[in-house]
């Protein structure tokens, strides 16, 4: 992982500066660094440079081995932090094979400085664990990111640099988990790996195995996982600082591989279903990050983990299961399994939160529906809620974090489509508005008095197209930064 260093001068052989557009002309934005802009602009114009986002151009430097220009787009009164974050990330992604780079991008505040540091650190990522003979041919990403800033000596800037390292560290963890093949990531190995890490971060961890889940009445997790040779688990991590200002519960869908069960998915694209545990990875890593930052916010993270497979033990369409707490569900579609494991965990999370004095909010994060991708695409996630104030707090946090979320409704009239003649409710309803129906299903397991958010990250969690900004191909780590930012906003409230 790239270390972040603040500096007042270029301290590596690679210098990264910005390239922007002003009145339809290229303009170099080099922050506090002095470079030969006139001759470099002439070369860039001759090359057909545009200064657009995700454009990265490398030229030999006079005082450094390379000068790297990263696109900032149109010049405004100030560059948006997310714009800077993405530009730094795009440059970092293109610098594999270099040990370090100095980033000199325009910024007028520590907030913008933090975005540059974070973007560069997030961009310096690759995943090579399962390469064999070709691994030696891979170029290593940056191991150090230096950021030139006039704020370098301030306590705020130093804290921002440390925070950027923590965010990158935990985002890498989420990406690594998502990218790990299901042959190596099972409910048990996921749980054991994160329980081991919890000790490092001073977080308590508990694992319920399949026997404990059966005994405890977790019908959703058992029902989804019973068709697999890899039995289900429920991972619970908790961070409880003294004098906590608020208490939240984060619940993440953890389907380590989803075949669809007896509602078997098409073979084309099924390989991406290793990413169906993205929500679980994000919420547990968010708890780790909040603990590392020592925020005065108590957090319980819950990861209901199962592998949805086809076998003679798999749950059948029309089977009825009993969710933790007593509600019964008719499983009309075994491929609508994420909501079943989440239901168990949501009820349990609320129960534990109540014993601890009550929850200020509960958030579930899930790659839940293909309908989310149809509605919002692959870069914008959905937010559904029973509490507009809580949703607005989260959307503010997401905006600061640079993650794209959009509020979606939970129409009352869609609830009737979940009615079942043999159980309290069915696990699927109307196909039209399927993302909303899934949210309405989950709402059935939420105390109306508890502020709740449902985040459907189905599209943004796994990037199957080309890399962009600080986002690689594969697991992205979406939602982690927003969850951490939400806790930071809560900790600053009086």
C-alpha positions as CSV (number, residue, x, y, z in Angstrom):
1,X,0.0,0.0,0.0
2,X,1.2,3.5,-0.9
3,X,2.4,5.6,2.0
4,X,1.4,9.3,2.0
5,X,4.0,12.0,2.6
6,X,3.5,15.7,2.7
7,X,6.3,17.8,1.4
8,X,7.2,21.4,0.3
9,X,9.4,20.3,-2.7
10,X,9.7,17.6,-5.4
11,X,11.3,14.6,-3.7
12,X,11.1,11.9,-6.4
13,X,11.9,11.3,-10.0
14,X,8.3,11.6,-11.1
15,X,6.3,14.8,-10.9
16,X,2.5,14.8,-11.4
17,X,0.8,18.0,-12.3
18,X,-2.6,18.9,-13.6
19,X,-3.7,19.7,-17.2
20,X,-6.8,21.7,-17.5
21,X,-8.9,23.6,-20.1
22,X,-9.4,27.4,-19.9
23,X,-11.3,29.2,-22.6
24,X,-10.8,26.2,-24.9
25,X,-7.0,26.3,-24.3
26,X,-4.7,24.0,-22.4
27,X,-3.4,25.2,-19.1
28,X,-0.9,23.5,-16.8
29,X,-1.9,23.5,-13.1
30,X,1.2,22.7,-11.2
31,X,0.2,23.8,-7.7
32,X,3.3,25.1,-5.8
33,X,5.8,23.7,-8.3
34,X,7.5,25.8,-10.9
35,X,7.9,24.2,-14.3
36,X,8.6,25.4,-17.8
37,X,5.0,25.7,-18.8
38,X,5.5,27.4,-22.2
39,X,7.7,24.7,-23.8
40,X,5.7,21.9,-22.2
41,X,2.4,23.4,-23.4
42,X,3.8,23.6,-27.0
43,X,4.7,19.9,-26.8
44,X,1.3,18.9,-25.3
45,X,-0.6,20.9,-28.0
46,X,1.4,19.2,-30.7
47,X,0.5,15.8,-29.2
48,X,-3.2,16.6,-29.2
49,X,-3.6,16.7,-25.5
50,X,-7.1,17.6,-24.3
51,X,-6.9,18.0,-20.5
52,X,-10.1,15.9,-20.1
53,X,-10.6,13.7,-17.1
54,X,-8.7,10.3,-17.1
55,X,-6.2,11.6,-19.7
56,X,-2.7,10.9,-18.5
57,X,0.4,12.0,-20.5
58,X,4.0,11.4,-19.6
59,X,6.9,13.6,-20.8
60,X,10.6,13.6,-20.0
61,X,11.4,16.2,-17.4
62,X,14.3,18.5,-17.0
63,X,14.7,18.2,-13.2
64,X,12.9,14.9,-12.9
65,X,12.8,11.7,-14.9
66,X,9.1,12.2,-15.8
67,X,6.5,14.9,-15.7
68,X,3.1,13.4,-15.7
69,X,0.1,15.5,-16.7
70,X,-3.3,14.3,-15.4
71,X,-6.6,15.7,-16.8
72,X,-8.6,18.1,-14.6
73,X,-11.2,19.2,-17.2
74,X,-12.6,22.7,-17.3
75,X,-11.1,25.3,-15.0
76,X,-13.5,26.7,-12.5
77,X,-13.1,29.1,-9.5
78,X,-11.8,26.0,-7.6
79,X,-11.4,22.4,-8.5
80,X,-14.0,20.1,-6.9
81,X,-12.3,17.7,-4.4
82,X,-13.7,14.7,-6.2
83,X,-12.3,16.0,-9.5
84,X,-8.8,16.2,-7.8
85,X,-9.3,12.8,-6.2
86,X,-10.0,11.2,-9.6
87,X,-7.2,13.0,-11.4
88,X,-4.6,12.0,-8.7
89,X,-6.0,8.4,-8.9
90,X,-5.7,8.3,-12.7
91,X,-2.1,9.4,-12.6
92,X,-1.3,6.9,-9.8
93,X,-2.8,4.0,-11.8
94,X,-0.6,4.9,-14.8
95,X,2.6,4.9,-12.8
96,X,3.0,1.2,-12.0
97,X,6.7,0.4,-12.1
98,X,7.7,3.6,-10.3
99,X,8.4,3.4,-6.5
100,X,7.3,7.0,-5.8
101,X,5.8,10.1,-7.3
102,X,5.4,13.7,-6.2
103,X,1.9,15.1,-6.8
104,X,1.7,18.9,-7.3
105,X,-1.9,19.6,-8.0
106,X,-3.8,22.9,-7.4
107,X,-5.6,23.2,-4.1
108,X,-6.7,26.0,-1.8
109,X,-7.6,24.0,1.4
110,X,-6.8,21.0,3.4
111,X,-10.0,19.4,2.2
112,X,-8.7,19.5,-1.4
113,X,-5.3,18.4,-0.2
114,X,-6.9,15.4,1.5
115,X,-8.7,14.5,-1.8
116,X,-5.4,14.5,-3.7
117,X,-3.7,12.3,-1.2
118,X,-6.7,9.9,-1.0
119,X,-7.0,9.7,-4.8
120,X,-3.4,9.0,-5.3
121,X,-3.3,6.3,-2.6
122,X,-6.5,4.7,-3.9
123,X,-5.1,4.6,-7.4
124,X,-1.9,2.9,-6.4
125,X,-3.5,-0.6,-6.3
126,X,-3.3,-3.9,-8.1
127,X,-4.3,-7.4,-7.4
128,X,-1.8,-10.1,-8.3
129,X,-2.2,-12.7,-5.6
130,X,-3.4,-15.5,-7.9
131,X,-0.9,-14.9,-10.8
132,X,1.5,-17.7,-11.3
133,X,4.4,-17.5,-13.8
134,X,3.2,-14.2,-15.1
135,X,3.4,-12.4,-11.8
136,X,7.1,-11.5,-12.3
137,X,6.1,-9.5,-15.4
138,X,3.7,-7.3,-13.4
139,X,4.9,-3.8,-12.5
140,X,4.4,-2.9,-8.9
141,X,2.2,0.2,-8.0
142,X,3.6,3.2,-6.3
143,X,4.7,2.5,-2.7
144,X,5.0,6.2,-1.8
145,X,2.9,9.2,-2.7
146,X,4.3,12.7,-1.9
147,X,2.0,15.7,-2.0
148,X,3.4,19.2,-2.3
149,X,1.4,21.6,-0.3
150,X,1.7,24.9,1.6
151,X,-0.3,23.3,4.4
152,X,2.3,20.5,4.7
153,X,3.4,21.4,8.2
154,X,-0.1,21.9,9.7
155,X,-1.6,19.4,12.1
156,X,-4.8,19.3,10.0
157,X,-2.8,18.3,6.9
158,X,-0.8,15.6,8.7
159,X,-4.1,14.2,10.0
160,X,-5.5,14.2,6.5
161,X,-2.5,12.3,5.2
162,X,-2.9,9.7,7.8
163,X,-6.6,9.4,7.2
164,X,-5.9,8.9,3.4
165,X,-3.6,6.0,4.3
166,X,-6.3,4.4,6.5
167,X,-9.0,4.9,3.8
168,X,-6.7,3.3,1.2
169,X,-5.7,0.4,3.5
170,X,-9.3,-0.5,4.2
171,X,-10.4,0.0,0.6
172,X,-7.6,-2.3,-0.5
173,X,-9.0,-4.9,1.9
174,X,-12.5,-4.6,0.4
175,X,-11.1,-4.8,-3.1
176,X,-8.9,-7.8,-2.3
177,X,-11.9,-9.7,-0.8
178,X,-14.1,-9.0,-3.8
179,X,-11.4,-10.0,-6.2
180,X,-10.5,-13.2,-4.4
181,X,-12.0,-16.2,-6.3
182,X,-14.8,-18.2,-4.5
183,X,-12.4,-21.2,-4.6
184,X,-10.5,-19.3,-1.9
185,X,-13.1,-17.1,-0.3
186,X,-15.9,-19.0,1.5
187,X,-18.1,-17.9,4.4
188,X,-15.7,-19.5,6.8
189,X,-12.5,-18.2,5.3
190,X,-14.0,-14.7,5.0
191,X,-14.9,-14.8,8.7
192,X,-11.6,-16.2,9.9
193,X,-9.6,-13.7,7.9
194,X,-11.5,-10.7,9.2
195,X,-11.6,-12.0,12.8
196,X,-7.8,-12.2,12.7
197,X,-7.6,-8.7,11.4
198,X,-10.0,-7.4,14.0
199,X,-7.3,-8.0,16.7
200,X,-4.9,-5.7,14.8
201,X,-7.5,-2.9,14.8
202,X,-8.7,-3.3,18.4
203,X,-12.1,-4.5,17.3
204,X,-14.0,-7.4,18.9
205,X,-15.1,-10.2,16.6
206,X,-17.5,-13.2,17.0
207,X,-18.4,-15.9,14.5
208,X,-21.6,-17.9,14.6
209,X,-21.1,-21.2,12.7
210,X,-23.8,-23.2,10.9
211,X,-24.7,-25.2,14.0
212,X,-25.1,-22.0,16.1
213,X,-27.2,-20.4,13.3
214,X,-29.5,-23.4,13.1
215,X,-29.9,-23.5,16.9
216,X,-30.5,-19.7,17.0
217,X,-33.2,-19.7,14.3
218,X,-31.4,-17.8,11.6
219,X,-33.6,-19.3,8.8
220,X,-32.6,-16.8,6.1
221,X,-28.8,-17.5,6.4
222,X,-29.3,-21.2,6.8
223,X,-31.9,-21.4,4.0
224,X,-29.6,-19.7,1.5
225,X,-26.4,-21.6,2.6
226,X,-27.8,-25.1,3.0
227,X,-27.2,-26.0,-0.6
228,X,-23.5,-25.5,-0.4
229,X,-20.6,-27.7,0.8
230,X,-19.2,-24.5,2.4
231,X,-21.6,-23.8,5.3
232,X,-22.8,-20.3,6.2
233,X,-21.5,-18.0,8.9
234,X,-22.5,-14.8,10.7
235,X,-19.6,-12.5,11.5
236,X,-20.1,-9.8,14.1
237,X,-17.5,-7.1,14.8
238,X,-17.9,-4.3,17.3
239,X,-16.1,-1.1,18.2
240,X,-17.2,0.4,21.5
241,X,-15.2,3.5,22.4
242,X,-15.7,5.2,25.8
243,X,-18.2,8.0,25.8
244,X,-19.5,7.2,22.3
245,X,-21.7,10.0,20.9
246,X,-23.8,7.7,18.7
247,X,-24.3,4.0,18.0
248,X,-24.8,2.6,14.5
249,X,-25.2,-0.9,13.1
250,X,-23.8,-1.7,9.7
251,X,-25.1,-4.8,8.0
252,X,-23.6,-6.1,4.7
253,X,-24.8,-8.8,2.3
254,X,-22.1,-11.6,2.2
255,X,-22.9,-14.0,-0.6
256,X,-19.4,-15.3,-1.4
257,X,-20.7,-16.8,-4.6
258,X,-24.2,-16.7,-6.1
259,X,-25.2,-19.2,-8.7
260,X,-28.9,-18.3,-8.2
261,X,-29.5,-21.6,-6.4
262,X,-32.3,-23.6,-8.1
263,X,-33.2,-20.4,-10.0
264,X,-29.9,-20.9,-11.8
265,X,-28.3,-17.8,-13.4
266,X,-27.1,-17.8,-17.0
267,X,-23.5,-18.8,-17.4
268,X,-22.7,-15.6,-19.2
269,X,-21.5,-13.2,-16.5
270,X,-21.9,-15.5,-13.6
271,X,-18.2,-15.2,-12.8
272,X,-18.9,-11.7,-11.5
273,X,-21.0,-13.2,-8.8
274,X,-17.9,-13.6,-6.7
275,X,-18.6,-9.9,-5.9
276,X,-21.9,-10.6,-4.2
277,X,-20.2,-10.2,-0.8
278,X,-19.1,-6.6,-1.5
279,X,-21.5,-5.2,1.1
280,X,-20.2,-7.4,3.8
281,X,-16.6,-6.5,3.0
282,X,-17.4,-2.8,2.9
283,X,-19.2,-2.7,6.3
284,X,-16.6,-4.7,8.2
285,X,-13.7,-2.7,6.7
286,X,-15.6,0.5,7.6
287,X,-15.7,-0.6,11.2
288,X,-12.0,-1.2,11.1
289,X,-11.4,2.3,9.6
290,X,-13.6,4.0,12.2
291,X,-11.6,2.2,14.9
292,X,-8.3,3.2,13.4
293,X,-9.5,6.8,13.3
294,X,-10.5,6.5,17.0
295,X,-13.9,8.2,16.3
296,X,-16.2,8.4,19.3
297,X,-18.9,6.5,17.5
298,X,-19.9,2.9,18.6
299,X,-20.3,0.6,15.6
300,X,-21.5,-3.0,15.2
301,X,-20.7,-4.6,11.9
302,X,-22.6,-7.6,10.7
303,X,-21.8,-9.9,7.8
304,X,-24.3,-12.7,7.1
305,X,-22.3,-15.0,4.9
306,X,-23.5,-17.8,2.7
307,X,-22.8,-19.5,-0.7
308,X,-25.9,-19.8,-2.8
309,X,-25.4,-23.1,-4.6
310,X,-27.3,-25.9,-6.4
311,X,-27.6,-29.3,-4.7
312,X,-30.1,-31.7,-3.4
313,X,-30.1,-29.7,-0.2
314,X,-30.8,-26.3,-1.8
315,X,-33.9,-24.3,-0.9
316,X,-36.7,-24.9,-3.4
317,X,-39.1,-22.4,-4.9
318,X,-42.2,-22.4,-2.6
319,X,-40.2,-23.5,0.5
320,X,-41.1,-21.5,3.6
321,X,-38.3,-20.4,6.0
322,X,-38.5,-18.6,9.4
323,X,-36.3,-15.5,9.7
324,X,-34.6,-14.7,13.0
325,X,-37.3,-13.2,15.2
326,X,-40.2,-15.3,13.9
327,X,-41.4,-13.9,10.6
328,X,-42.0,-16.5,7.9
329,X,-41.0,-16.1,4.2
330,X,-42.1,-18.0,1.2
331,X,-39.1,-18.4,-1.1
332,X,-40.6,-17.9,-4.5
333,X,-37.2,-17.2,-6.1
334,X,-34.0,-18.7,-4.6
335,X,-32.0,-16.1,-6.5
336,X,-33.5,-13.3,-4.4
337,X,-31.3,-14.6,-1.6
338,X,-29.5,-11.5,-0.4
339,X,-32.6,-10.1,1.3
340,X,-33.0,-13.3,3.2
341,X,-29.6,-13.3,4.9
342,X,-29.9,-9.5,5.5
343,X,-33.3,-10.0,7.2
344,X,-31.7,-12.3,9.8
345,X,-28.9,-9.9,10.4
346,X,-31.0,-6.8,10.5
347,X,-33.2,-8.3,13.3
348,X,-30.2,-9.5,15.2
349,X,-28.4,-6.1,14.8
350,X,-31.5,-4.3,16.2
351,X,-31.7,-6.7,19.1
352,X,-28.1,-6.2,20.1
353,X,-28.3,-2.5,19.6
354,X,-31.4,-2.3,21.9
355,X,-29.5,-4.1,24.6
356,X,-26.6,-1.6,24.3
357,X,-29.0,1.3,24.8
358,X,-30.5,1.7,21.4
359,X,-29.3,2.5,17.9
360,X,-29.1,5.9,16.3
361,X,-29.3,4.3,12.9
362,X,-28.9,1.0,11.1
363,X,-27.6,0.7,7.5
364,X,-27.5,-2.3,5.2
365,X,-25.2,-2.4,2.2
366,X,-25.9,-4.9,-0.5
367,X,-25.3,-5.9,-4.2
368,X,-29.0,-6.6,-4.0
369,X,-30.8,-6.2,-7.4
370,X,-30.1,-6.1,-11.1
371,X,-32.8,-3.5,-11.2
372,X,-30.5,-1.1,-9.4
373,X,-28.1,-1.2,-12.4
374,X,-31.1,-0.7,-14.8
375,X,-32.3,2.3,-12.9
376,X,-29.0,4.0,-12.0
377,X,-26.2,2.4,-14.0
378,X,-22.8,1.2,-12.8
379,X,-21.5,4.3,-11.0
380,X,-24.4,5.5,-8.9
381,X,-25.8,3.5,-6.0
382,X,-29.3,3.8,-4.5
383,X,-30.4,4.9,-1.0
384,X,-33.8,3.9,0.4
385,X,-34.9,4.9,3.9
386,X,-37.6,5.2,6.5
387,X,-36.1,8.5,7.8
388,X,-35.4,11.4,5.5
389,X,-33.2,13.2,8.1
390,X,-30.9,10.2,8.3
391,X,-30.9,9.8,4.6
392,X,-29.9,13.4,4.1
393,X,-27.1,13.0,6.6
394,X,-25.8,10.1,4.7
395,X,-26.1,11.8,1.3
396,X,-24.1,14.7,2.7
397,X,-21.4,12.3,3.8
398,X,-21.4,10.6,0.4
399,X,-21.0,13.9,-1.4
400,X,-18.0,14.8,0.8
401,X,-16.5,11.3,0.3
402,X,-16.9,11.6,-3.4
403,X,-19.2,8.6,-3.8
404,X,-22.3,8.8,-5.9
405,X,-25.6,7.8,-4.2
406,X,-29.2,8.7,-5.2
407,X,-32.3,8.7,-3.1
408,X,-35.1,6.3,-4.2
409,X,-38.6,5.8,-2.8
410,X,-40.3,2.9,-1.1
411,X,-43.8,3.2,-2.5
412,X,-46.5,1.8,-0.2
413,X,-48.5,0.4,-3.1
414,X,-45.7,-2.1,-3.9
415,X,-46.0,-3.8,-0.5
416,X,-49.0,-5.9,-1.6
417,X,-47.0,-7.6,-4.2
418,X,-45.1,-9.3,-1.5
419,X,-48.1,-11.0,0.0
420,X,-48.0,-14.8,0.3
421,X,-51.0,-17.1,0.8
422,X,-48.9,-19.4,3.0
423,X,-46.4,-17.2,4.8
424,X,-46.1,-13.7,6.3
425,X,-44.6,-12.5,3.1
426,X,-42.9,-13.7,-0.1
427,X,-39.3,-12.9,-1.0
428,X,-40.2,-11.4,-4.4
429,X,-43.0,-9.2,-5.7
430,X,-43.6,-7.0,-8.7
431,X,-40.8,-7.2,-11.3
432,X,-41.3,-3.6,-12.3
433,X,-39.6,-1.5,-9.6
434,X,-37.7,-4.6,-8.4
435,X,-35.1,-2.5,-6.6
436,X,-37.8,-0.8,-4.6
437,X,-39.6,-4.0,-3.8
438,X,-36.4,-5.5,-2.4
439,X,-36.1,-2.4,-0.2
440,X,-39.7,-2.8,0.9
441,X,-39.0,-6.4,1.8
442,X,-36.1,-5.4,4.1
443,X,-38.3,-2.6,5.7
444,X,-40.5,-5.4,7.1
445,X,-37.6,-6.3,9.4
446,X,-37.0,-2.8,10.7
447,X,-38.5,-1.2,13.7
448,X,-40.2,1.9,12.3
449,X,-38.7,4.0,15.2
450,X,-35.1,3.2,14.2
451,X,-33.6,5.3,11.4
452,X,-32.7,2.9,8.6
453,X,-30.9,3.1,5.3
454,X,-30.8,0.5,2.5
455,X,-27.9,1.0,0.1
456,X,-28.1,-1.0,-3.1
457,X,-24.6,-1.0,-4.6
458,X,-25.2,-3.7,-7.2
459,X,-23.6,-1.8,-10.2
460,X,-20.9,0.3,-8.6
461,X,-19.4,-2.5,-6.4
462,X,-17.7,-4.3,-9.2
463,X,-16.2,-2.6,-12.3
464,X,-16.3,-4.9,-15.3
465,X,-15.3,-2.2,-17.8
466,X,-12.2,-0.1,-18.0
467,X,-10.5,1.5,-15.0
468,X,-11.2,5.2,-14.4
469,X,-9.9,7.7,-11.9
470,X,-8.9,5.9,-8.8
471,X,-11.2,3.0,-9.6
472,X,-9.6,-0.2,-10.9
473,X,-11.1,-3.1,-12.8
474,X,-12.8,-5.5,-10.4
475,X,-13.8,-4.7,-6.8
476,X,-14.1,-1.0,-6.1
477,X,-14.7,-0.6,-2.4
478,X,-17.9,1.6,-2.8
479,X,-19.7,2.6,0.3
480,X,-16.8,2.3,2.7
481,X,-15.8,6.0,2.4
482,X,-19.3,7.2,2.8
483,X,-19.9,5.1,5.9
484,X,-16.7,6.4,7.5
485,X,-17.6,10.0,6.6
486,X,-21.0,9.5,8.1
487,X,-19.3,8.5,11.4
488,X,-17.0,11.5,11.2
489,X,-19.9,13.9,10.7
490,X,-21.7,12.3,13.7
491,X,-18.5,12.6,15.8
492,X,-18.3,16.4,15.1
493,X,-21.9,17.0,16.3
494,X,-22.2,18.5,19.7
